[in-house]
Amino acid sequence: MRRFLLVFFAGLLIAAGTPAPRGVMASGSGARQVASAAKPCKKGYKRVNGLCKKQPATTKTFKLKAVQVAGFTAVDAQGNIYADSGTTSVVKFSPAGKVLAQWDGLHADGDRPDPAGGIAIDGQGNVFVVDTDANRIVKLSLSLHALAQWGGYGIAPGQFIQPEGIAVDAQGNIYVADTGNSRIQKLSPDGSASNVWDNGNDLRNPVAVAVDQHGAVYVVDVGYNRVVKLSPSGQRLAVWTNLGSTSNYYGVDLTVGKAGNVYVADPGDTEILKLSPSGSELDSWSSDALSGYTFVGVTLSPQGTVYASECPNSNLPPAYCRTVKLSSGGQTLTVWQSGANPIAPGTKVDIGGYGLYLRCLGQGSPTVIFESGYGFTSGEWSYLQPQVAGQTRVCAYDRAGIGYSDARPNSTNASGLQTVKELHTLLQKANIPGPYVLAGHSFGGIFIRLFTESYRSEIAGMVLIDSSHEDQCVALNDSTCGAGSGEIPDGFATTFQQLDAATGGVVKGSLRDLPLVVLTQNVRLPACLDCMGNGANGQVWANFQRDLASASSNSIHVVAMRSGHLIPFEQPGLVIEAVRQVIDTARSTSHVLSPCGAAFQQLGGQCMS
């Protein structure tokens, strides 16, 4: 799910939007063969105006029976494909689309299905799957029987926070992109920790890893939006930047062939890049064969054939994703489509003629309520929810008109106060009483502060995750504060005015002594796609975050040193720790937060005075 959401987020972060896909640029893809009248065109060519022109390959399409395919694949020596299902399963299917085996062990939490992370196959026929939400690696047989599992949540060697990509070298060593810890971990064939590579914070958000026949390791680091090449001992050999056809490059997966060529899935440019061992671009293949789709995963068969995962270039469920086989020129030869309907793991609750989608996990009080950023669905919390659910009940929902929720009957009244009223009604109708710990990211921080002003007696604590500030329209000359669009037709400015009215226009002290943790992006992070950036705007944003921390006399302020704006994805451990500390404080007799300390610092945070 995280890989799928990154595609959606990449589109939101690209200011100019995603360009129309380019045509296939493979060498020879547009070649012509001059033919005489006496000789027929060879296979694959057709006579047009006296010339033999190469014709597109015929695409075969198979619909898998009752299963889904999502964003990760691997292929064995017989051409069988292994894919995560977007739910609880890894599925194995034949080239003809017959489902051969299925493993349903991807249960980070029994109440909620969730996709796997990366998949890799070693030379002995073992299948390795990253179970992202469970922070573990699972070893399976080719028939998908579980053989072993390793890992767990944490920062120690052999532990993981939101692991993503995986690769296996010729000696059976396993390489894992430990995304939430900003590092690559190398495991021995028996699963024991061998090496941990972070190169002094050189890696920020690694999501994919591959290894060539010489032992060199290649990493897609979405935090710095680049590909890093490491030696077999983990030393940096090269950094490849400015990839792709436009500035929209946003790599999320990669693989490497026997000749040393590297293939990168780039959903920002809706293409797969083929790079030489030195990082120069050899070719690029767009996903125009399936209009509206973009590549989110890429792998090679043992014979060197390229397979890719494609998902809609929009916020649709993973059930609409598919696996494709590509020719050497990037043409789509085979498509395997999902054969199951989209699965919504939560419920839809009627709040008065229209329904809002709600997903809750765990048990206990207080209940944590996650509020997503503007335009983002409850899927933003797909990794964090199971991690928090071991401590208490935790819920996420889709606001009206997005995700699985219905649109409002009259969207012209879609201000912040209306959103707050709808959330409160949803919780009442679903029989989820307070007290609540509210955690809001970006513009979601505005919603939860407005909710607190409206229902203060029901709130036990708050976590603001790089939250918007009511004064940002003027200070940042924010164009989003105008007439509005999407889920807030009345514009951000109206909601900001409503919050101003509720607080009397003063942030400091507005939450009194409510337990509050403020997490802030590192505005000085270099080469950051989703940061406010260096200079005046970054300083203004940092000042806003300090102002938000002053809203309560009982607060902690932490800077996420490896994160831009997307802290829930780039440093999820900080969010988990912040929520945990607020829960513990709400349950204590004193209701006083402990001083900011080592727990945040070990996770890459910096405590602010």
JOSUL-V782195 format. One record per backbone hydrogen bond with DSSP energy under -0.5 kcal/mol. NH is the residue of the N-H (numbers start at 0). CO is the residue of the C=O. If there is no record, write none. Layout:
NH|CO  NH|CO
This chain:
4|0  5|1  6|2  7|3  8|4  9|5  10|6  11|7  12|8  13|9  14|12  16|13  24|283  25|328  28|25  30|27  32|51  33|31  34|49  38|35  44|41  45|52  47|50  50|47  51|32  52|45  52|50  53|30  54|43  59|57  59|332  61|334  63|61  63|336  65|63  65|338  69|83  73|81  75|79  78|75  80|92  81|73  82|90  83|71  84|88  89|102  90|82  91|100  92|80  93|97  96|93  99|91  99|97  100|91  102|89  105|87  106|104  107|105  108|111  111|108  113|105  116|129  117|163  119|127  121|125  124|121  126|139  127|119  127|125  128|137  129|117  130|128  130|135  131|129  133|130  134|130  134|131  135|130  136|149  137|128  138|147  139|126  139|137  140|144  143|140  146|138  147|138  149|136  151|134  153|159  158|155  159|151  163|176  166|174  168|172  171|168  173|186  174|166  175|184  176|164  177|175  177|182  178|161  178|176  179|160  180|177  181|178  182|177  183|196  184|175  185|194  186|173  186|184  187|191  190|187  193|185  194|185  196|183  197|195  201|197  202|197  206|219  207|219  209|217  211|215  214|211  216|229  217|209  218|227  219|207  220|218  220|225  221|204  221|219  224|220  225|220  226|239  227|218  228|237  229|216  229|227  230|234  233|230  236|228  237|228  239|226  240|238  248|245  251|264  252|264  254|262  256|260  259|256  261|274  262|254  263|272  264|252  265|263  265|270  266|249  266|264  268|265  270|265  271|284  272|263  273|282  274|261  274|272  275|279  278|275  281|273  282|273  284|271  285|283  286|269  289|286  292|289  293|310  295|308  296|308  298|306  300|304  303|300  305|325  306|298  307|323  308|296  309|321  310|293  312|291  313|311  315|313  319|316  320|317  321|309  322|335  323|307  324|333  325|305  326|330  329|326  332|324  332|330  333|324  334|59  335|322  336|61  336|334  337|320  338|66  343|341  344|342  346|357  348|355  350|353  355|348  357|346  358|395  360|393  362|388  365|434  366|434  367|392  368|436  369|367  369|394  370|438  371|369  375|372  379|376  380|377  381|378  384|380  385|381  386|382  387|383  388|384  389|385  390|387  391|387  392|363  393|360  394|367  395|358  396|369  397|356  398|396  400|405  401|398  404|401  405|354  412|409  413|410  414|412  418|414  419|415  420|416  421|417  422|418  423|419  424|420  425|421  426|422  427|423  428|424  429|425  430|427  431|426  432|430  434|457  435|457  436|366  437|435  437|460  438|368  439|462  440|370  441|464  443|440  444|441  445|442  446|442  447|443  448|444  449|445  450|446  451|447  452|448  453|449  454|450  457|454  458|455  459|435  460|435  461|514  462|437  463|516  464|439  464|462  465|463  465|518  467|441  471|468  474|470  475|471  476|473  477|471  477|472  480|477  481|478  484|487  487|484  490|487  491|479  493|490  494|490  495|491  496|492  497|493  498|494  499|495  500|496  501|497  502|498  503|499  504|499  505|502  508|549  509|506  510|550  511|508  511|550  513|510  515|553  516|461  517|555  518|463  518|516  519|557  521|559  521|562  522|520  524|521  527|524  528|222  528|526  530|527  538|534  539|535  540|536  541|537  542|538  543|539  544|540  545|541  546|542  547|543  548|544  549|545  549|546  550|547  551|548  552|511  555|515  557|517  558|605  559|519  559|557  560|558  560|603  562|559  564|529  566|564  568|565  569|565  570|566  573|570  574|570  575|571  576|572  577|573  578|574  579|575  580|576  581|577  582|578  583|579  584|580  585|581  586|582  587|583  587|584  592|590  599|596  600|596  601|597  602|598  602|599  603|600  604|599  605|558  607|556
